[in-house]
Amino acid sequence: MQRLAEIEVPADELAAARAGDRDARRALFERVAPPTLGIIRRLVPQRAMAEDLLQDTLIAMFEHLDDFRGEAPFGIWVRSIAVSRCLMAFRSPWHRARVALESWTEDSSAAGESTSRTSDLIDLDRALAKLSPVTRTVVWLYDVEGWSHDEIARAFERTVSFSKSQLARGHARLRTELLAPMSATLAIPLRSDFDGQ
């Protein structure tokens, strides 16, 4: 699957999609939907919410096709719409209430979702899922998508120091989550094990 940021659309196909051609719109949908869902799923681990956000993103994409100026690859434009939709969802009071409720219950469904991935990837997915939505988004955008702190700060409408501190917190939490099982297996005490002495 091609990365979203690498997707470019030929001018004639884009013009046909803008004109409402069903085949061109279908081809555009088939080209961008899978990688768009991929990035949304990394930011929003709940499948139903991610699918809703994919629909919102694609509807916005089709509604604003005339706004695409071609200054960057088409996929980067779609990615910015997807990230914007995710951030809007994170700011929603409904989302915050649901996250608070879910933190009181255990989610056992995530463990059985994928049996084909290696245990390292599963551990990383679990560790990422334990981060807050905002911190997980900053970590993903910076480390995987390659966004700068300036770009992240603009997306969140915050300062660069906000992006840097969220990234530092996220990295520290990931290290803790990923090293704890290893140190337990190897019987290596963590720093917190010495706190009482």
N, C-alpha and C positions, 0 to 999 in steps of 0.2 A: 504494500500500500504506500502510495506517495505521501510525503509529509505535506501538511496543509500549506505551509509557507512556500513550498516549491510549486504549487499549482498555478499555472497560467492558463488563460482561456483565449483561444483565437478570436480575433476581432469580429469575424463574420458570425461565429457562434454566439458571441456576446450580443451583437446587434440583433440577431434573430431572437434571442431570449428576451431582450428589452422590448422587442416588438410583440411579444406574447406567443411566439412559436412554441407549441407544446413539446415537440421533439427536442428542440434546443434547450428548453427548460428542464426536461427530463434528463438530458445528457449532463447538464450543469449540476442538477441534483445528485446524480449518480457519481459524479466526479468529486464533489465536495462533502457529501453527507458522511461517508465513513471516517475520513480523518477529522472532521469537525466533531463527530461524536467521540472520537478518541481523545481529543484534548478536553472536551467537556467532562468526560468520565474521569479524567485524571484530576480535575478540579472538584468535581461533584461525584463522590462515590456511590450515591444512591441512584440506582438504575432508572427508576421512574422519573425522578427529578431531572436527571441528565437527558432523558428522552424528551421531556417537556421543553427543556432549554434548547435542545437541538431543533425542535419544531419552531420555537420562538426565533432562533437564529436564522433558520432558513426562510421563514416568512419575512423577517426584516431584510434579508439579503435580496429576495425577489422584489419587495416593495421599494427598495432603494437602489436597484440596479443602475438607474440613471445617475446616481451620485458617485459611482465608481469612475475615477478619473484615469486609472491606469498608471499612476505614478509608482506603484509597487505591484508585485504579483497579486493576482486576484485572491489567492489563498491567504495572503497576509491581511487583506481587507476583510475577508470572511472571518479570519481568526480574531481580529479586533472586535468584530460584532459579537462573536461567541464569548470572548472574555468579558466584554461589557455586560452581556446578559447574565453571566455567572455572578459578576460583582453586584449587579442589581438584585439578584436573588439572595445573595449573602446579606445585603443590607435590609432585606425584608423582615419585619417583625415576626411574620409567620415562620420564616426560616429559622430565626434565632430561637423561637419557642420550641420548634421541632427538634433542633439540635440539643437544647437543654433536656428535653424529654428523652431523647435517644441516649444521652450520656448516662441516664439512670438505668438503662436496660442493656443487656449484652446482645450484640449482633452476631449470631452464629452463622448467618447465611453467607457472609463474605468468604469464609474459609473454604466452602465447598464449591465456589463458583468456577474455579479453574484448576483442573488437575494436570494440565499439560505443562504449566510453567514450573520452573525450578523452585526449590524451596527458598533460595535467596530472593528471587523476585516476589514470592509470596510474602516473605518477611518484610521486604521493602514496601509492598502494597499495604500491609497491615500497619506498618509504622507510619506511612503517609496518611492513612485513614485516621490515625489517632491525633493528627495535628488539627488545629482549628481550621475552618474553611479559609480564612484569610491567610494564615501562615502557610497552609498547604498551597494556596494559589501563588503566593510570592515565591516559595521554593520552586514550584514547577515552572513558573514563567522565567525565573532567573536561571535555574540549573539546566532545564531541558529545552525550553523554547528560546533561550538566549537573549531575553529582554534585558535591558540595562536598568539600573536603579532609577534613572530619570523616567524611563518609559513606565515602569511599575508605579512610581509615585504619581505620574499624570493619570494613569488608569484608575487609581484609587482616590485621586484628588487629595493627595497627602504630600508630605515632604520626602526628600530622598532619605533622610535619617529614619523615617518610618519603614521604608523598604529594607534598609540595611539591618535595622533591629529585628524586623520580622524574619529576615533570612537567617540571622545569627541564632535567634530563638529556635527556628525550625531545624537548623543543622544540629544544634545542641540536643534537641529532643530526639531527632533521628539517631544520633550517635548513642544516646542512652537506650533507646528502644532496640537498636540493632546489636549493641554490645552486651546488653543484659543477658540474653539467652546464651551467648557464647561464654561469658564469664561464669555463668552457672554450670555450664557443661564442663568447663575446664577447672572449676572450683577456684577461680581467681576472684578475690573479693573486690567489689567496686568501692570507690571512694566513700560512698554513703555507709558502707559496712564499718568504717572506722570512726564514724561520727560519735558514737557513744563512749569512746575510749579517751 
